[in-house]
Amino acid sequence: MRRRSLVLWIAIVALSLIMSACAQQSTQQPAATATAAPKAAVQPTTAPATQPTTAPAAQPTAAAKPAATAAATTAAPATQPTAAAAAPSGGAAAIKLNPSVSGNIELWHFWSSPLRRTAIRRVVSLCQAKLPNIKITETPKPFGDIWTANIAAVAAGSGMPDVIVEDRPQLVQRASDKIATNLGELAKRDGVTGAQFWPFTWNEATVNGDPYGIPFETDVRVLYWNKVAFKEAGLDPEKPPKTWEELEQFADKLDKKNPDGTWARIGFHPDLGNAGWNLWARTNGAQLVQNGKPAATDPKLVQTMEWIKKWYDRYGGYNEFAKFRGGFGAPPNDAFMSGKVAMIVDINGYSSVLNFYNPRVPSTDAAGKVTQVALDLGVADVPYSSSYGKPASWSGGFALSIPRGSKNVDPAWEFIKCATGPEGAASWSRDTYAMSANVAAAADPALMGDPRWQFFLNAMKYSQGTDVVAKYPGWGQEIDNRREKMMQGQTPMAQGMQEAQAAIDTQMAK
């Protein structure tokens, strides 16, 4: 099948899924009576599958419109996402809502930025229009504190929200601690199954076959690079590094110091952005869980940790690099948007933040004159070790759950069905460029028209979810607890990882 025909076929299939969802729900829904939706969040423009993107960070367009400008300025992807990338086997039938259900519910989330707060309000407004007898209040909480507060409320028997955004891999612990409500019977009754979602997101949200949350969003980690810095360093701005070895070679040319010896710009560091050893181990072929048990001493993982330490040593050691990193703030003053780090790994949703702020970065001409210019960026696969030899990535994300003890389970469940369904999830993805956990929403035509979204969707084919270990979901903290001393060189890497493994084994034996 020719490429153009394949793209058209994908768009037709995706459009039919969305139209089917709308048709089945609209037959039951009365006219909207909810309050007016907030103004549209900004819509990022974006670039291609498999091949790196070539689009600059452009001024965002309205969220309701597909980002057409990027398509005109990006190279065509080498391979378009296939049907397998667009939907898991089994299809994704629209889930019917029950607009006769009534009640008041409170949603706790942690999306407080202007972009994401507006996006979740749009989802709430959309669902309130479809569920006119349900009043939905959304309440932002600090990230991390949201779950501590919920656990305390459930233990006290009052004060918990009716719907909460949960970290999916932690749901196995929430189920064990009786914090989250078993949604199995409700899901079975209404036909909510793993067929509607990326398989790993459903697996992370289920315990012994029953969902304790319904997947809402996920992500995929990719490499962002600053083409302005590449040109200044004499590198081809359209060719990012593909391997760990090339990362180091590119950094050799991109690193730049100030006259006083401090770093004006560094090429890269694996611990900046939204990455870390969990991701990098996967790009080295490490098996983090073996036979249902965490494998902190896997040779590939130990090798990965040694590789990360080399980057700390490159920039003066752990403590010196911490000083450099301490100079960064929140967007638009982060490591990449400030122009002080030329390459960074982050989630696909970072694209919307880049376009929201439309940053300007330093550019030095041949005469040494520094000016501020628009950030020209590219997006590509996360570099991998040459011994592994192929792209890899890692996807996290969140689910919507009902805390145990909620007095409003029925209206909470209707909202969850709406928010995680094709329309609610597509609204979230269009506004934030987070990857919808609902696959039909991920193939929304307004998104598929954007080459960079096609790139993100294609990367989902090889991205890995979290290998949840029911007996110890947070086992990675045993590595993190020892990480600083290992990176400082105070504890030999192999010894530190052996100590982490021993702590994991002890915890799992309890």
VEXTOR-762326 format. One line per 4 residues: their letters; for each residue x, z, y of C-alpha. Coordinates in nm, 2 decimals. Each point is the difference from the previous one (the first is absolute). Layout:
N
A = X Z Y; ...
//
This chain:
510
MRRR = 0.00 0.00 0.00; 0.14 -0.10 0.34; 0.08 0.28 0.24; -0.26 -0.10 0.26
SLVL = -0.27 -0.01 -0.27; 0.11 0.34 -0.13; -0.02 0.16 0.34; -0.35 -0.15 0.05
WIAI = -0.11 0.12 -0.34; 0.12 0.36 0.08; -0.18 0.00 0.33; -0.32 -0.12 -0.16
VALS = 0.01 0.26 -0.27; 0.08 0.28 0.25; -0.28 -0.12 0.23; -0.25 0.00 -0.29
LIMS = 0.09 0.35 -0.09; -0.06 0.13 0.36; -0.32 -0.20 0.04; -0.13 0.13 -0.33
ACAQ = 0.07 0.36 0.11; -0.18 -0.06 0.33; -0.30 -0.16 -0.17; -0.05 0.27 -0.25
QSTQ = 0.03 0.28 0.25; -0.20 -0.17 0.28; -0.31 -0.03 -0.22; -0.02 0.38 0.00
QPAA = 0.12 0.10 0.35; -0.22 0.04 0.30; 0.12 -0.10 0.34; 0.30 0.20 0.14
TATA = -0.10 0.32 0.18; 0.35 0.15 0.03; 0.17 0.06 0.33; 0.19 -0.30 0.14
APKA = 0.33 -0.08 -0.18; 0.31 0.08 0.20; 0.20 -0.29 0.15; 0.19 -0.21 -0.25
AVQP = 0.34 0.13 -0.09; 0.29 -0.24 0.06; 0.05 -0.27 -0.27; 0.36 -0.06 -0.09
TTAP = 0.12 -0.35 -0.05; 0.21 -0.03 -0.31; 0.25 -0.25 -0.26; 0.04 -0.15 -0.38
ATQP = 0.00 0.07 -0.37; 0.34 0.00 -0.18; 0.19 -0.17 0.29; 0.09 0.22 0.29
TTAP = -0.21 -0.03 0.31; 0.11 -0.17 0.32; -0.27 0.12 0.25; 0.10 0.21 0.30
AAQP = -0.19 0.32 0.07; -0.29 -0.15 0.21; -0.26 0.16 0.22; -0.28 0.12 -0.22
TAAA = -0.33 -0.18 0.00; -0.34 0.15 -0.05; -0.06 0.15 -0.33; -0.31 -0.21 -0.08
KPAA = 0.20 -0.32 0.02; 0.25 -0.12 -0.27; 0.36 -0.02 0.12; 0.04 -0.37 0.04
TAAA = 0.31 0.00 0.22; 0.24 0.12 -0.27; -0.10 -0.28 -0.24; 0.11 -0.26 0.26
TTAA = 0.34 0.16 0.04; 0.09 0.10 -0.35; 0.15 -0.19 -0.29; -0.24 -0.08 -0.28
PATQ = 0.03 0.24 -0.29; 0.18 -0.13 -0.31; -0.29 0.12 -0.22; -0.34 0.10 0.11
PTAA = -0.16 0.31 -0.16; -0.16 -0.09 -0.32; -0.34 0.11 -0.12; 0.17 0.27 -0.20
AAAP = 0.15 0.14 0.32; -0.33 -0.01 0.17; -0.21 0.18 -0.25; 0.05 0.20 -0.32
SGGA = -0.17 -0.12 -0.32; -0.37 0.10 -0.02; -0.10 -0.11 0.34; -0.14 0.21 0.29
AAIK = -0.37 0.00 0.02; -0.16 0.14 0.32; -0.11 0.36 -0.03; -0.35 0.07 0.12
LNPS = -0.06 0.27 0.26; -0.31 0.22 0.02; -0.11 0.01 0.36; -0.28 0.25 -0.07
VSGN = 0.26 0.28 -0.06; 0.01 0.23 0.30; 0.22 0.28 0.13; 0.29 0.10 0.22
IELW = 0.36 -0.04 -0.12; 0.34 0.07 0.15; 0.30 -0.21 -0.08; 0.35 0.14 0.03
HFWS = 0.29 -0.24 0.05; 0.34 -0.01 0.16; -0.01 -0.32 0.20; 0.04 0.11 0.36
SPLR = 0.19 -0.29 0.15; -0.20 -0.22 0.24; 0.01 -0.29 -0.25; -0.10 0.19 -0.31
RTAI = -0.24 0.24 0.16; -0.19 -0.31 0.13; 0.02 -0.16 -0.34; -0.15 0.29 -0.19
RRVV = -0.27 0.03 0.26; -0.09 -0.36 -0.05; -0.03 0.07 -0.38; -0.22 0.30 0.08
SLCQ = -0.22 -0.20 0.24; -0.04 -0.29 -0.25; -0.10 0.24 -0.28; -0.24 0.19 0.23
AKLP = -0.17 -0.33 0.07; -0.05 -0.06 -0.37; -0.10 0.37 -0.07; -0.22 0.08 0.30
NIKI = -0.12 0.33 -0.13; 0.35 0.14 -0.03; 0.18 0.14 0.30; 0.38 -0.02 -0.04
TETP = 0.24 0.21 0.20; 0.37 -0.09 -0.02; 0.26 0.27 0.07; 0.37 -0.07 0.02
KPFG = 0.24 0.27 -0.14; 0.38 0.01 0.00; 0.16 -0.18 -0.29; 0.08 0.26 -0.27
DIWT = -0.20 0.27 0.16; -0.32 -0.18 -0.09; 0.05 0.08 -0.37; 0.11 0.36 0.05
ANIA = -0.31 0.06 0.21; -0.22 -0.16 -0.26; 0.14 0.20 -0.29; -0.05 0.32 0.20
AVAA = -0.36 -0.10 0.08; -0.08 -0.08 -0.36; 0.15 0.33 -0.11; -0.21 0.18 0.26
GSGM = -0.31 -0.19 -0.10; -0.08 -0.13 0.35; 0.14 -0.21 0.28; 0.11 -0.29 -0.21
PDVI = -0.08 -0.36 0.11; -0.24 -0.21 -0.20; 0.25 -0.29 -0.03; 0.37 0.03 0.03
VEDR = 0.29 -0.25 0.00; 0.21 0.10 -0.30; 0.35 -0.10 -0.11; -0.09 -0.19 -0.33
PQLV = 0.29 0.12 -0.22; -0.09 0.36 0.09; -0.36 -0.04 -0.14; 0.11 0.11 -0.34
QRAS = 0.11 0.33 0.15; -0.32 0.02 0.21; -0.20 -0.05 -0.32; 0.19 0.27 -0.19
DKIA = -0.04 0.25 0.29; -0.37 -0.09 0.03; 0.04 -0.10 0.36; -0.15 -0.35 -0.04
TNLG = -0.33 -0.09 -0.14; -0.02 -0.21 -0.32; -0.17 -0.33 0.11; -0.02 -0.14 -0.35
ELAK = -0.38 0.02 -0.04; -0.07 -0.14 0.34; 0.24 -0.28 -0.05; -0.14 -0.09 -0.34
RDGV = -0.36 0.01 0.14; 0.08 -0.24 0.28; 0.25 -0.23 -0.17; 0.31 0.11 0.19
TGAQ = 0.29 -0.09 -0.24; 0.36 -0.09 0.01; -0.10 -0.36 0.00; -0.05 0.02 0.38
FWPF = 0.35 0.13 0.08; 0.37 -0.06 -0.06; 0.05 0.15 -0.35; 0.27 0.25 0.10
TWNE = -0.22 0.14 0.28; -0.28 0.07 -0.25; 0.23 0.15 -0.25; 0.15 0.24 0.26
ATVN = -0.35 0.11 0.10; -0.13 0.07 -0.35; 0.06 0.30 -0.23; -0.10 -0.02 -0.36
GDPY = -0.19 -0.32 0.08; -0.21 0.15 0.28; 0.07 -0.08 0.37; 0.06 0.30 0.23
GIPF = 0.03 -0.24 0.30; -0.08 -0.36 0.07; 0.30 -0.21 0.12; -0.02 -0.09 0.37
ETDV = 0.33 -0.14 0.10; 0.35 -0.08 -0.13; 0.31 -0.16 0.13; 0.31 -0.19 -0.09
RVLY = 0.35 0.04 0.13; 0.19 -0.29 0.15; 0.31 -0.07 0.21; -0.04 -0.05 0.37
WNKV = 0.29 -0.16 0.19; 0.09 -0.05 0.37; 0.08 -0.37 0.06; 0.13 0.07 0.35
AFKE = 0.27 0.23 -0.15; 0.07 -0.26 -0.28; 0.06 -0.27 0.26; 0.22 0.23 0.21
AGLD = 0.21 0.08 -0.31; 0.04 -0.36 -0.10; -0.23 0.02 -0.30; -0.27 -0.25 -0.09
PEKP = -0.32 0.16 0.13; -0.21 -0.17 -0.26; 0.20 0.13 -0.30; -0.03 0.37 -0.07
PKTW = 0.21 0.17 -0.27; -0.14 -0.01 -0.35; 0.22 0.25 -0.19; 0.16 0.33 0.06
EELE = 0.34 -0.17 0.03; -0.13 -0.23 0.27; -0.15 0.29 0.19; 0.35 0.15 0.03
QFAD = 0.15 -0.34 0.11; -0.27 -0.05 0.26; 0.05 0.36 0.13; 0.37 -0.07 0.04
KLDK = -0.09 -0.26 0.27; -0.30 0.19 0.15; 0.16 0.34 0.05; 0.10 0.05 0.36
KNPD = 0.15 0.30 0.19; -0.01 0.11 0.36; 0.32 0.04 0.20; -0.02 0.38 -0.07
GTWA = 0.00 -0.06 -0.38; -0.36 0.07 -0.06; -0.22 -0.25 -0.18; -0.18 -0.24 0.23
RIGF = -0.15 -0.17 -0.30; 0.03 0.02 -0.38; -0.09 -0.27 -0.24; -0.20 0.21 -0.25
HPDL = -0.05 0.33 -0.18; -0.21 0.05 -0.31; -0.14 0.33 0.12; -0.15 -0.14 0.31
GNAG = -0.35 -0.14 0.02; -0.25 0.07 -0.28; 0.23 -0.02 -0.29; 0.22 0.25 -0.19
WNLW = 0.15 0.04 -0.35; -0.33 -0.05 -0.17; -0.02 -0.36 0.13; 0.37 -0.08 -0.03
ARTN = 0.01 0.12 -0.36; -0.26 -0.26 -0.09; 0.21 -0.28 0.17; 0.28 0.11 -0.24
GAQL = -0.22 -0.01 -0.31; -0.01 0.38 -0.05; -0.26 0.14 -0.23; -0.12 0.31 0.18
VQNG = -0.24 0.11 -0.27; 0.09 -0.04 -0.37; -0.23 0.10 -0.28; -0.22 0.18 0.24
KPAA = 0.28 0.21 0.14; 0.19 -0.03 0.33; 0.35 -0.14 -0.05; 0.22 0.13 0.29
TDPK = 0.31 -0.07 -0.20; -0.08 -0.37 -0.06; 0.34 -0.17 0.06; -0.16 -0.26 0.23
LVQT = -0.15 0.28 0.21; 0.33 0.19 0.02; 0.16 -0.33 0.10; -0.26 -0.05 0.27
MEWI = 0.06 0.34 0.15; 0.37 -0.08 0.01; -0.08 -0.32 0.18; -0.21 0.18 0.26
KKWY = 0.29 0.25 0.06; 0.23 -0.29 0.07; -0.22 -0.09 0.30; 0.03 0.36 0.13
DRYG = 0.37 -0.02 -0.04; 0.01 -0.33 0.18; -0.15 0.15 0.31; 0.22 0.31 0.02
GYNE = -0.16 0.22 -0.27; -0.34 0.17 -0.04; 0.03 0.23 0.30; 0.12 -0.27 0.24
FAKF = -0.27 -0.24 -0.11; -0.26 0.27 0.05; 0.11 0.02 0.36; -0.05 -0.37 0.04
RGGF = -0.34 0.01 -0.17; -0.10 0.29 0.22; 0.00 -0.22 0.30; -0.30 -0.20 -0.12
GAPP = -0.36 0.09 0.08; -0.34 -0.13 -0.09; -0.09 -0.37 0.06; 0.09 -0.18 0.22
NDAF = 0.32 0.21 0.01; 0.07 0.00 -0.37; 0.32 -0.13 -0.17; -0.11 -0.37 -0.03
MSGK = -0.21 -0.05 0.32; 0.28 0.16 0.21; 0.24 -0.27 -0.12; 0.25 0.25 -0.13
VAMI = -0.06 -0.09 -0.37; 0.00 -0.37 -0.08; -0.17 0.02 -0.35; -0.25 0.25 -0.13
VDIN = -0.23 0.04 -0.30; -0.35 0.10 0.07; -0.36 -0.05 -0.12; -0.20 -0.31 0.08
GYSS = -0.22 0.21 0.24; 0.31 0.04 0.22; -0.07 -0.36 0.10; -0.31 0.11 0.20
VLNF = 0.20 0.26 0.18; 0.27 -0.25 0.10; -0.26 -0.23 0.13; -0.19 0.28 0.18
YNPR = 0.31 0.10 0.20; 0.15 -0.35 0.02; 0.34 0.16 0.06; 0.30 -0.14 0.20
VPST = 0.35 0.05 -0.14; 0.35 -0.03 0.15; 0.18 -0.34 -0.01; 0.36 -0.05 0.09
DAAG = 0.12 -0.35 0.11; 0.34 -0.15 -0.03; 0.11 0.15 0.33; -0.10 0.35 -0.11
KVTQ = -0.32 0.01 0.22; -0.28 0.21 -0.16; -0.36 -0.10 0.06; -0.33 0.11 -0.16
VALD = -0.17 -0.27 -0.19; -0.31 -0.02 -0.23; 0.07 0.11 -0.35; 0.02 -0.30 -0.23
LGVA = -0.05 0.13 -0.35; -0.02 -0.12 -0.36; -0.14 0.15 -0.32; 0.15 -0.04 -0.35
DVPY = 0.03 0.16 -0.34; 0.18 0.33 -0.02; 0.36 -0.07 -0.11; 0.08 0.08 -0.36
SSSY = 0.32 0.07 -0.19; 0.17 -0.30 -0.15; 0.00 0.16 -0.34; -0.38 0.03 0.01
GKPA = -0.03 -0.35 0.14; -0.36 -0.03 0.12; -0.23 0.14 0.27; -0.17 0.34 -0.04
SWSG = -0.21 0.22 0.23; -0.21 0.32 -0.01; -0.35 0.05 0.11; -0.16 0.34 0.10
GFAL = -0.33 0.06 0.17; -0.31 0.21 0.02; -0.34 0.05 -0.15; -0.33 0.15 0.13
SIPR = -0.10 0.31 -0.19; -0.28 0.26 0.02; 0.13 0.36 0.01; -0.15 0.24 -0.25
GSKN = -0.27 0.21 0.16; -0.13 -0.27 0.24; -0.38 0.04 0.05; -0.03 -0.37 0.09
VDPA = 0.12 -0.18 -0.31; -0.27 -0.28 0.00; 0.06 -0.12 0.36; 0.37 0.05 -0.04
WEFI = 0.00 -0.23 -0.31; -0.20 -0.27 0.19; 0.26 0.01 0.28; 0.29 -0.03 -0.25
KCAT = -0.16 -0.30 -0.17; -0.04 -0.17 0.34; 0.34 0.08 0.13; 0.18 -0.10 -0.31
GPEG = -0.21 -0.31 -0.06; 0.08 -0.36 0.10; -0.13 0.03 0.36; 0.12 0.35 0.09
AASW = 0.34 -0.05 -0.15; 0.04 -0.35 0.16; -0.08 0.15 0.34; 0.28 0.26 -0.05
SRDT = 0.25 -0.27 -0.11; -0.08 -0.24 0.28; 0.05 0.28 0.26; 0.31 0.17 -0.15
YAMS = 0.15 -0.26 -0.23; 0.01 0.27 -0.27; -0.05 -0.16 -0.35; -0.36 0.07 -0.11
ANVA = -0.02 0.16 -0.34; -0.32 -0.21 -0.05; 0.14 -0.33 -0.11; -0.30 -0.21 0.13
AAAD = 0.07 0.15 0.34; 0.37 -0.08 -0.03; -0.10 -0.36 -0.04; -0.22 0.00 0.31
PALM = 0.00 -0.35 0.16; 0.09 0.14 0.34; 0.32 0.15 -0.16; 0.08 -0.29 -0.23
GDPR = 0.03 -0.23 0.29; 0.32 0.19 0.11; 0.32 -0.11 -0.17; 0.16 0.35 0.03
WQFF = -0.30 0.15 -0.17; 0.05 -0.25 -0.28; 0.35 0.13 -0.02; -0.12 0.36 -0.04
LNAM = -0.26 -0.10 -0.25; 0.26 -0.19 -0.21; 0.23 0.30 0.01; -0.28 0.21 -0.17
KYSQ = 0.06 -0.20 -0.31; 0.33 0.17 -0.06; -0.05 0.33 0.18; -0.03 0.32 -0.21
GTDV = -0.23 0.29 0.04; 0.10 0.36 -0.07; 0.06 0.11 -0.36; -0.22 0.31 0.02
VAKY = 0.13 0.29 -0.22; -0.31 0.22 -0.06; 0.21 0.32 -0.08; 0.20 -0.03 0.32
PGWG = -0.13 -0.26 0.25; 0.25 0.12 0.27; 0.31 -0.01 -0.22; 0.19 -0.21 0.26
QEID = 0.04 0.31 0.22; 0.26 0.13 -0.24; 0.22 -0.29 0.10; -0.09 0.04 0.36
NRRE = 0.09 0.37 -0.01; 0.36 -0.09 -0.10; 0.03 -0.32 0.19; 0.16 0.12 0.32
KMMQ = 0.29 0.17 -0.19; 0.05 -0.31 -0.21; 0.01 -0.23 0.30; 0.24 0.23 0.18
GQTP = 0.23 -0.01 -0.30; -0.03 0.37 -0.07; -0.16 -0.05 -0.34; 0.12 -0.29 -0.22
MAQG = -0.28 -0.25 -0.05; -0.01 0.02 -0.37; 0.00 0.38 0.01; -0.28 0.01 0.26
MQEA = -0.22 -0.23 -0.20; 0.06 0.20 -0.32; -0.10 0.31 0.19; -0.32 -0.17 0.12
QAAI = -0.08 -0.11 -0.36; 0.05 0.35 -0.13; -0.24 0.14 0.27; -0.26 -0.27 -0.09
DTQM = 0.03 0.08 -0.37; -0.05 0.37 0.08; -0.31 -0.06 0.21; -0.16 -0.23 -0.25
AK = 0.06 0.25 -0.28; -0.21 0.26 0.19
//
